[in-house]
């Protein structure tokens, strides 16, 4: 079993509303319309082995080797709760974690589950906002990557946390439009009910190998699953798991006031300087040597040779969560590097995906 070390959640105190764990507020992360996002378990290529044929037998059917996942799939539960019969949790904590001058609000929220919604790091839950749509029907389910380890922020495996950005935009008609579920979540008060479904997903589960190199690429609230990884790696103690590899996080945000969980990552770096690296890409404030805006792929390009060497190892795992355009930018970095060694990067990336070393959840 595991024990949680003394690691306080780094939330901006100026905008925090909280109560004790028995009646607290909320917190959030990257959301996906349920119809628009399919979470798939990548099982890789199953090697076909020819079956020995005896001299008096006709041709025998080939035998497929059983695929053993490299991820922490043991005990994974999916779809315990569905939209028609959701789990009704309570909002325990809801805190704005971006500064007042940030371009947009992001909130971290914690919901009670009483252990009834067990999940693993890298999974997601669904939320159904209260009320009805314009047609008088229940609002559609929205999926959010879980931002807490399986033990939860309180260390008792009885809560789940999200990291959610409030969606507000002006449409072509000049009307202000508010995202239904994100605004419902960001406005939750301590003690409010929350209809939870799931958990779902196996694509983003952590690797089993405690000595692995885990490269995490996130934009904005795409940080959620990686916060869950990093809490398990550096803030918790387990009898059967101790991370001894390298966790390398790249996080892209528009402004420094938009950085998410920097205090926590600072504590992790101080605690395990040889095992944790973090690089930020702040697009509206930073540029590279060529004067180009600092997006996540721009920052990664500064380490391209080192990253390419890591990607040639069979214990390096890449996880990507956030804006879809990020993957194309990374391809542009890797194509010429691979070509120098006579390797087609796109084919190589496909092989990484088959071997569960390239994991993508973008929107």
Rosetta blueprint (number, residue, H / E / L):
1 X L
2 X E
3 X E
4 X E
5 X L
6 X L
7 X L
8 X L
9 X L
10 X L
11 X L
12 X L
13 X H
14 X H
15 X H
16 X E
17 X E
18 X E
19 X L
20 X L
21 X L
22 X L
23 X L
24 X L
25 X E
26 X L
27 X L
28 X L
29 X E
30 X L
31 X E
32 X E
33 X E
34 X H
35 X H
36 X H
37 X L
38 X L
39 X L
40 X L
41 X L
42 X L
43 X L
44 X L
45 X L
46 X L
47 X L
48 X E
49 X E
50 X L
51 X L
52 X L
53 X L
54 X L
55 X L
56 X L
57 X L
58 X L
59 X L
60 X L
61 X L
62 X L
63 X E
64 X E
65 X L
66 X L
67 X L
68 X L
69 X L
70 X L
71 X E
72 X L
73 X L
74 X L
75 X L
76 X L
77 X L
78 X L
79 X L
80 X L
81 X E
82 X E
83 X L
84 X L
85 X E
86 X L
87 X E
88 X E
89 X E
90 X E
91 X E
92 X E
93 X E
94 X E
95 X E
96 X E
97 X L
98 X L
99 X L
100 X L
101 X L
102 X L
103 X L
104 X L
105 X L
106 X E
107 X E
108 X E
109 X E
110 X E
111 X E
112 X E
113 X L
114 X L
115 X L
116 X L
117 X L
118 X L
119 X L
120 X L
121 X L
122 X L
123 X L
124 X E
125 X E
126 X E
127 X E
128 X E
129 X L
130 X L
131 X L
132 X E
133 X L
134 X L
135 X L
136 X L
137 X L
138 X E
139 X L
140 X L
141 X L
142 X E
143 X E
144 X E
145 X E
146 X E
147 X L
148 X L
149 X L
150 X L
151 X L
152 X L
153 X L
154 X L
155 X L
156 X L
157 X L
158 X L
159 X E
160 X E
161 X E
162 X E
163 X E
164 X E
165 X E
166 X L
167 X L
168 X E
169 X E
170 X E
171 X L
172 X L
173 X L
174 X L
175 X L
176 X E
177 X E
178 X E
179 X L
180 X H
181 X H
182 X H
183 X H
184 X H
185 X H
186 X H
187 X L
188 X L
189 X L
190 X L
191 X L
192 X L
193 X E
194 X E
195 X E
196 X E
197 X E
198 X E
199 X E
200 X E
201 X L
202 X L
203 X L
204 X L
205 X L
206 X L
207 X E
208 X L
209 X L
210 X L
211 X L
212 X L
213 X E
214 X E
215 X E
216 X E
217 X E
218 X E
219 X E
220 X H
221 X H
222 X H
223 X H
224 X H
225 X H
226 X H
227 X H
228 X H
229 X H
230 X H
231 X H
232 X H
233 X H
234 X H
235 X H
236 X E
237 X E
238 X E
239 X L
240 X L
241 X L
242 X L
243 X L
244 X L
245 X L
246 X E
247 X E
248 X E
249 X E
250 X E
251 X E
252 X E
253 X E
254 X L
255 X L
256 X H
257 X H
258 X H
259 X L
260 X L
261 X L
262 X H
263 X H
264 X H
265 X H
266 X H
267 X H
268 X H
269 X H
270 X H
271 X H
272 X L
273 X L
274 X L
275 X L
276 X E
277 X E
278 X E
279 X E
280 X E
281 X E
282 X E
283 X L
284 X L
285 X L
286 X L
287 X E
288 X L
289 X L
290 X L
291 X L
292 X L
293 X E
294 X L
295 X L
296 X H
297 X H
298 X H
299 X H
300 X H
301 X H
302 X L
303 X L
304 X H
305 X H
306 X H
307 X H
308 X H
309 X H
310 X H
311 X H
312 X L
313 X L
314 X L
315 X L
316 X E
317 X E
318 X E
319 X E
320 X E
321 X E
322 X E
323 X L
324 X L
325 X H
326 X H
327 X H
328 X H
329 X H
330 X H
331 X H
332 X H
333 X H
334 X H
335 X H
336 X H
337 X H
338 X H
339 X H
340 X L
341 X L
342 X L
343 X L
344 X L
345 X H
346 X H
347 X H
348 X H
349 X H
350 X H
351 X H
352 X H
353 X H
354 X H
355 X L
356 X L
357 X L
358 X E
359 X E
360 X E
361 X E
362 X E
363 X L
